Amino acid sequence: MKTTAVIVAGGKGLRMGTALPKQFLPLLGKPVLHYAIKAFRDTFPGIRIILVLPADQLSYANIVLQSFEDGIDLDVVTGGPTRFHSVQQGLQQVEPGSIIFVHDGVRPLIDTELLQRCYDTAIEYGSAIPAIAVSDSIRQCSEGHSIPVNRDQLRIIQTPQTFRSDILLDAFSQEYQDSFTDEATVVQAYGEDVVLVEGSKKNIKVTTPEDLLIAAALMNATQQ
């Protein structure tokens, strides 16, 4: 099936403490966004890539374009006030009859194995949500007290959240709700179940200076 990646990059870098938004910061000489885009293109040659940016960051797209020495084709779309609205804007550019990946632009360490697993599962079941088990002890806090939570029943959700277009496009036709934290919650609110697949522990989200160092170390270790 045809493939489309909607890459959402709406961060402002507040926790990073930099003037340049985190998705454009250099990571081993390339902007953070470069790596996710490259992974999609390497895994699915010919994939359509839609980059969703805030209106005040559209000019930064040139930083990403210039990081590909051989050139790259991608569509740049203006995002909205929430993640839901930003993804909705990107989906307006998607053709029916395809597999859609929705990915956080600040997760640079996706790889072919994870992308192929998401694609194959979405083909068969309609959706694929990468998730990893919780390894730390977890407690739920309320009014100054805390209780332990059974971590065996918990999963950490990642991206790319992957769907057949007929499921995702229909789900995003509904009205926004505050409970929409990711694409899976939107799809479930529309009445469709979602399927979890094995994620990757290295598929971290870069939000702090420490994350940037960890991402660089993981990339260096992979290359070696």
N, C-alpha and C positions, 0 to 999 in steps of 0.2 A: 504494500500500500504506500501511497505518498506519505511523506513525513514533513512535519512542521515543528519547529522549536520556537515557542514564545518565551523569550528570556526577559524577565522582569528585573530591572535594576533601578530601584527608586531610593536607595540610601543617600543620606546627606553627610555621612562621616562624622556625626557628632561624638559617638563613642570612640571613634578613631582619633579624634582631636586634630584633624587636618582640614585645611580649606578645600582641598580637592576631594570630591566624593569618593568613598572607599572603592567603588567598582572600577575607578580609573587609576587607582594607585598602582605604582610599579611592583610587580612580583617577579623576581628573577628577570628583570629587564623588560617585561611586558605588562600591560595593564591587566588587572585581575580578570576583567571581562574576557580577555583574549582566550583564556584557557578553556572556558566552557564552550565558547563558540567553536574553537578548534576541535574539541572532542566530538561535538555533534557532526561537524563537517567531515571529520576523519572516519567516523563510524557509519554515517549515512551520506555518501557523496550525492550531491544534488538536493539535499534537504533545504527547505525554505526556512530562513532564520528571520524572526521578527523581534527586534530589540525595542523594548518599551522603556522610555526614559521620561522623567519629569520635564515639563516645558522649559525650565531654566537650565537643563543640562543637555539639551539637544546638540549644542555646539561641541560638547565633549565627545560626541560620536566619532569625530575625526581622529581622536586619540586611538580609538579601537581600530578604525579602518586602516590607519597608517601602521599598525602593528603587524599587519599581514603583508609581508613583502611581495607575495604573489597575487595580492588583491583578493577581495572577497565581496560577494553580493549579499546584502542584507537590507531589510526594510526597517526604518526607524519610525516608531509611532509614539505620540505623546500620551503619557499615562494619565490617570485620574487621581481623585483624592484618597482612595484606598486601594489595597491590593486587588480586591474584587474588580473595581472599576478599571484599573490598569490592565488586568488580564482581559477584561471584557473588550477594551479598546484593541488589544492585540488580536483577539479572536475575530474581530470584524474583518481582518485581512485573510482569514483562513478559508481554504476551499473545502467543501464537504468531501467525504470519502477519503479521509486521511487519518493518520495517527498523529496526535498532538502531544508534544512534550511541553510542560510548563515548568520552567526552571528558574531558580534564584541565581541572578548573575554573579553573586558573591560566593558561589560554591564552585571554585575552579578545579576541584580534584575529581570530577566525574571521569569515568573511563568507559571504554568500549564494552567491557563485560557487563557493567551496570546498565548502560543504555540498551544493549541488546536484550537483557533480561526484562527490562521494562517494556520494550517493544513487543517481544514475543508474548508476554503475559497479556498486554492490552489487546493484541490481536485475538487471543483466545477468549478472554473473559470481559473485555471492554474497558478495563482499567488496570493500572499498576501503580501502587504507591510504595516507594522504597521506605523501609523502616528498619531500625536496629533495636535490639534489646537494651533495656536499662541495666547497667552494671553496678551503679551506686545504690546505696540505701536511700529510700525516699520517705519523707514525712510530709503529712498534710497539716498546715498550720491554720488555726482559727482562734481569734480572740485570746491570744496569749498562750494557747495550748497547742500541742501537736500530737498526732497519732501516726504510727507507721502505716505505710501503704505497701501492698503486695506488688513488688516490682515485676514479678513473673507475668502480670497481666498488663504491663505498660510497654509501650514502644515509643521510640523517638522517631518522628516523621521527618523525612527528607524530601528533596526534589532531585530529579524531575518527576513530577506527578504526571502520569501518562494515561491518555484516554483515546478511545475512538471518537472521531469528530461528532458523530450523531449523538453521543451521550453528552459530551462537554458543551457543545454549542447550544443544545436544548437547555441544559442546566443553567447556563449563563444568560438565558432569556428571562429568568425570574427576577423579582425585585430584590434589592440588597437587604441583607440582615446583618446585625452586629455580630452574630455568631459565625459569620463566614471568615474563618482564619486562614483557610487555604482552599485549594480546588476540591479536595475530597469532601470538605464540609458542604460546599456548594452542591456537589453532585448528590450527596446523601440527602440534603434538604429537598432535592427534586424527586426523591423516591428511588434512586438507584443505589445499590450497594457498591462498595469498593473493595478491591483485592490488594492485600499487602504482599510485597515481595521483599526479599532480602536486600537491604541497603548496604552501605559501605562505611566503616568507621572513619576512613580517611576523607569522606565526603563532608568536610566541615564547612561551616558558614563563617566567612571572614567578616567580623564586626568590630574587633579590637586590635590594637597593635600586636598583642600576643598571638592572636589568630594568624596574623600575617606572617609572623616568624615561624609558627607551626606549619603553615602551608608551604613556606619555602623549604623547611627541613624535610617535609614529606616528599616534595617534588625532587629534591636533591637525592633523597634515599631511593626513590623510584628510578631515577636516571642512572644511578650507580648499579 
